[in-house]
Amino acid sequence: MQIRYECSLTGEEYVNQKAWRNASLAHCPLHPGGGCGYTRHGTYERYFPPGTRIARWYCRRGHCTFSLLPDCLSARLPGTLDEVEAVVGSVEQARSLESACMELRLEVELPGVLRWVRRRVQAIHASLNTLKGLMPERFAGCEPRLDAFAEQLGVDGVLPVLRQIAAPYLPSLPAPLGFIPRHLHGGEQDRSRQHPAGPDPPVLIT
């Protein structure tokens, strides 16, 4: 299960400072009173940005791991929220999705680029639309677009700011801004909310 790690660092700063070492989760989210065998469970690697590691914990009673995701990183997608925002923003300013895709990931054929971009655009616009309903006092008059939210907030980088503002609602927002995984099809069991438990005790990687 992913949990927000309140962190103002960029992706590069997070890696350079090895900020996962400072991440802390005081008690088990499932058993705040303790007694569940809750313990730190090492880290796991993310490939982008290179060198990224995420701190995690394990609840023995709940057979569940918890990972602390810093505000700069996208959820369930590689890379940072700023990188996702750059893609979605370019699509919003382009004449069409296809024309925007011609400028992106040219090593991949167009159908693959379209799927890659559409997944990000649809997820972010869905999050923005949801936030309009959850926080009408701030966003009711905004179109569900990054440029409209940027103007309303008076910022250039929207998604990291929204990760902070919408912190109570992250479990209700789709990735990569929030923590809801993408929908599965054909009755497949959703295991994407849970990380592999790994060795017990885990190998400590710093």
Secondary structure as UniProt FT lines:
FT   STRAND          2..5
FT   HELIX           11..16
FT   TURN            17..18
FT   HELIX           19..22
FT   TURN            32..33
FT   STRAND          39..46
FT   TURN            50..51
FT   STRAND          52..59
FT   TURN            60..63
FT   STRAND          64..70
FT   TURN            71..72
FT   HELIX           81..93
FT   HELIX           97..101
FT   TURN            102..103
FT   TURN            106..107
FT   HELIX           110..134
FT   HELIX           136..139
FT   TURN            140..141
FT   HELIX           146..153
FT   HELIX           158..165
FT   HELIX           167..172
FT   TURN            175..177
FT   TURN            186..187
FT   TURN            192..193
//
